[in-house]
Amino acid sequence: MILYPAIDVLNGRAVRLLHGKRGEVTDYGDPVACARRWVELGAEILHVVDLSGAFGEENTFERTLEGIAALGVPVQSGGGLRSMEAIRRRFLAGAKYVVLGTVCVEQPHVLQEAVQLYGNRIVAGLDARAGKLAVRGWTQTVEKSAFDFGCEARALGIERAVFTDVGRDGDLSGVNLEETVRMADTGLRIIASGGIRDIEDVKALKARGVYGAILGRSLYAGTLDLSASLSVAKEGT
């Protein structure tokens, strides 16, 4: 299983939000310093999100991403990617993979074009609130189900998806294991996100064959040890 320490960037700072709410912010300092810490502890890939872009705010995220990419590990990045030009700039700034969420719903032709151009470097973002897709920085919910969108993404040739249970994100309540596993029935390799609390969650995901997991507040709050988690993730490989 692949573990992705998360760096969410808002106004140039590394933060964690509670349930994705703009007003529920915990500040963890310089994003590049946070990324360096996770790399030094053994992280082999990072998940870096432009929260300012997701909320439609102007920002300097690409400069931050360049600094993180310079640390030498692959970066998966999402947030605010709503045009082919934005996707192109994200790759130029150093992302190896990009996660597309809102644009997939609002402009499906952009998703199709991105997959044609970038292939398996495109990752689907299945952000769900009560099973329905959450978009625009999770501020809106649409009627399409996350599962149905996952099936559509797989039919386009997408291989991987980040599944986030928005109702658990940032609250250390434990991963939504059953729904995460169910999402794998789409045919996608699922990267779990939201609510991961401790190493027991990592072990449970690993035991059910989940492809990957994004580690956020649990790392920053100290309820999860990255080195120990990486050891669990690599068992049997």
Secondary structure, DSSP 8 states (H G I E B T S, - for coil): -EEEEEEEEETTEEEEESTT-TT-EEE---HHHHHHHHHHTT-S-EEEEEHHHHTT----HHHHHHHHHTTSS-EEEESS--SHHHHHHHHHTT-SEEEE-HHHHH-HHHHHHHHHHHGGGEEEEEEEETTEEEETTTTEEEEEEHHHHHHHHHHHT--EEEEEETTTTTTTS---HHHHHHHGGGTSEEEEES---SHHHHHHHHHTT--EEEE-HHHHHTSS-HHHHHHHHHTT-
